[in-house]
Amino acid sequence: MADPVRVLLAKPTHDCHDRGVRYVAKKMRDAGFEVIFTNFLLPSEIVNTAVEEDVQVVGVSSSSGGHLPVFEDLIAGLRENGLDDVVLIGGGVIPRDDVETLKASGVAAIFGPGTTAEDAIALIRERVEDTAAGVG
Amino acid sequence: MFNDRTLAISKAMAEAREVDYQRIVEKFGNQAPAQARDPVTHSGLPIKTAYFPHDIEHIDYDTIGAPGQYPFTRGNLAAQYQLMNWANQPVIGYGLPEDTRARMDLLAEQGMVGYFGQRFYNLVYDLVSHEGLDPDHPAARGRIGQCGMAVYSKADMARLFNGMDLAKMNVVHITYYQVIPALAQYIAYAEDQGVGPGDLRGNSMNWYHQSAYVGMSAFPPDQGLKLAAELINFCSRNMPRWNTTNFFGYGVEEAGGSAIQEIGLMLAFGVELVRACEAMGLSADQALPRFGFQIAQANDFFEEVCKIRALRRIWATTMAEKFGAKDPRSMHVRIHTHTSGACLTAQQPLVNLIRTTLHAFGAALSGTQAMEVSAYDEALSIPTEEAATLALRVQQVIQEETNITAVSDPLAGSYYVEALTDQMCNAALEFVERIEKQGGYIAAQRSGWIRREIEGSAERWREMVNAGQRKVVGLNCYETDETPQENIFKVDDEVERVAVERLTALRKARDAGAHRKAMASFSKAASDFASSKIENLAGGGMLIDAAIAAARANATTGEMMGAMKDTLGWAAPHEY
């Protein structure tokens, strides 16, 4: 059996809205993923954890604004550390205009209100598991 | 409560009705929804499909009482809204202090009013301040003036309150854990205006306890408890008109907790906090009269009404029986209602106006003291002017047009309302007992028990929504293809640049020597405080005195919080 998918879920420490992301963490664990959940102050902390934990997926939850600079720094940081192939996803309250901006800069998907944890799990399976099995 | 004849008729009628009811249910067989057979409240309490006098025959009328009489189930005061409506307390705060001031003035012009015409302002600080940072910190990028106002110093207070008479208004400072720096800056600014702390009215949040169920980084729980008692101690001596503490029930509901968990946790923490105040040398009657509550009003209409009646009763009886409180104000539950944000949807956002109207109506029927009604666009952005004004209009329509303000506790005596109120009291007291058996609120927080309880409840809700067992209009039923909402509020990009520029100018202009000295004293006070046992802090207020001195010397929120984090500790709440 293949090693479980390793996912890092991160939420800004300034942002009190952690109900959604903690639920997603639980569902991903139930789905068999290894999930590391962390609060962060600076995007560099996410990059460091991603390197240390050797994750295939990084998810950032943001429900209080400020997501554009976070993703900008995060994408640059992952690239500098040779983690270009990490699948980057986002969730929370992210306005529609920003979703387009983020997708153009390399974020695989944004899971906003109305999406489910299963949607995110399916996307990860498609991007990570199928690729590893040589399907994708 | 009823004579034998009434009870006999009640039981006979109920039996006859039950036979008839079961006949109808059987007739519809598999089509009958679960709630037809086994109705429950959103908290999961079992309820009946109809109520009768004998359903409340076991309740002593003593526990219901009269408005203004112990145990205050029916309200704190003999008069409810006959002479004085509840206060409109919408949450205000975004952008620069001047932006927030403009919104304050707009809402005041639109009739936002406190008790007897007094001006109430419910002001929220931004995410940078909440984290205890200054706007030039790298982590501040993208968050300055977001979800709150960019106020970080005495100088920013001057920009916010310019020209207002602080002695004639009531200001709620919605912080997270930067409670003491924000209060110190407000006091220092007031002094500059010739207003002493004793003349200030308003509210500090003082709610370190929320780190048990809210996700932001925090001080360690035992240090938080000491900080809370320190502020209560200081205010009891120096600020008799200041409301010291906000019991954050709303946060429990928003994190996914049930109504029972919300009031149970608040009472469990109340017990812990009064014990801490006593350890610091304050009596229950010195500490309690200035406590307040922020309580959610969510979707289960009757359960949410009964929740408030139940909370008033169990708070009063517990404070009287456990701590010997005598002053009625010590037993009152003063409530700022916050209509649920978690019940609102990004889909079909105007439907949120209907939800918030029902929430506000329930809160009014249960006798709340002040109200924030969520704006219909909150799931999308910071409320626009139009949305904020409409949220105020919800309150005004209920206050001015429905005539529900004529009668105190108008739902009292409903067999259902009295039965459910009693049932909720018992369920909440049982929840408190489970926490007490673990050694109290802080112990239950440290073990992760509180967080697990709330997350379990949040998960059950989500699973029910996913399975369609809990309906959310526009989300899992009655969906429509929507065009994107056009009118999304955005904070001006200039806010960041100006806030940083002002901070840099402040650091240049202030008396560097005086600032250094005051900050050194504050750091020392924080360090002494961190290592002191609560019993040894009875003298009271040393940390806050030092914070006020630092604020006078133009110390910023980031500087003061930096000193507190270094000495008290600071981490993600799930790490405690």
Contacts between the chains, C-beta under 8 A, distances in Angstrom:
chain1	res1	chain2	res2	distance
A	11	B	215	6.5
A	12	B	143	8.0
A	13	B	131	6.3
A	13	B	216	6.0
A	13	B	217	4.3
A	13	B	572	6.5
A	14	B	127	4.1
A	14	B	128	7.3
A	14	B	130	5.9
A	14	B	131	4.5
A	14	B	139	7.5
A	14	B	143	6.0
A	14	B	216	6.8
A	15	B	127	7.1
A	15	B	215	7.3
A	15	B	216	7.2
A	16	B	176	7.6
A	16	B	214	5.1
A	16	B	215	5.6
A	16	B	216	4.9
A	16	B	251	7.7
A	17	B	215	7.2
A	18	B	214	7.7
A	18	B	215	3.0
A	18	B	255	7.9
A	19	B	215	7.9
A	19	B	254	7.2
A	19	B	255	5.4
A	19	B	256	5.3
A	19	B	342	7.5
A	19	B	458	5.4
A	22	B	215	7.5
A	22	B	455	6.1
A	22	B	458	7.8
A	23	B	455	7.7
A	23	B	458	6.3
A	23	B	459	6.0
A	23	B	462	5.6
A	26	B	455	7.6
A	26	B	459	6.5
A	37	B	574	7.9
A	38	B	572	7.5
A	39	B	215	7.1
A	39	B	216	7.9
A	39	B	217	6.2
A	39	B	572	4.0
A	41	B	131	7.2
A	41	B	139	4.6
A	41	B	217	7.8
A	42	B	138	6.0
A	42	B	139	5.2
A	64	B	127	5.6
A	64	B	143	7.3
A	64	B	146	6.2
A	64	B	147	5.0
A	65	B	127	7.6
A	65	B	142	6.6
A	65	B	143	6.5
A	65	B	146	4.1
A	65	B	147	6.6
A	65	B	491	7.6
A	66	B	127	7.0
A	66	B	141	7.1
A	66	B	142	3.3
A	66	B	143	4.1
A	66	B	146	6.0
A	67	B	142	7.2
A	68	B	142	6.1
A	69	B	141	4.5
A	69	B	142	4.1
A	70	B	142	6.8
A	93	B	346	7.7
A	93	B	379	6.8
A	93	B	380	7.3
A	95	B	380	7.2
A	95	B	381	6.7
A	95	B	488	5.8
A	96	B	484	5.3
A	112	B	346	7.1
A	113	B	345	6.9
A	113	B	346	3.9
A	113	B	347	7.1
A	113	B	379	6.1
A	114	B	346	6.7
A	114	B	347	6.0
A	114	B	475	6.5
A	116	B	466	6.4
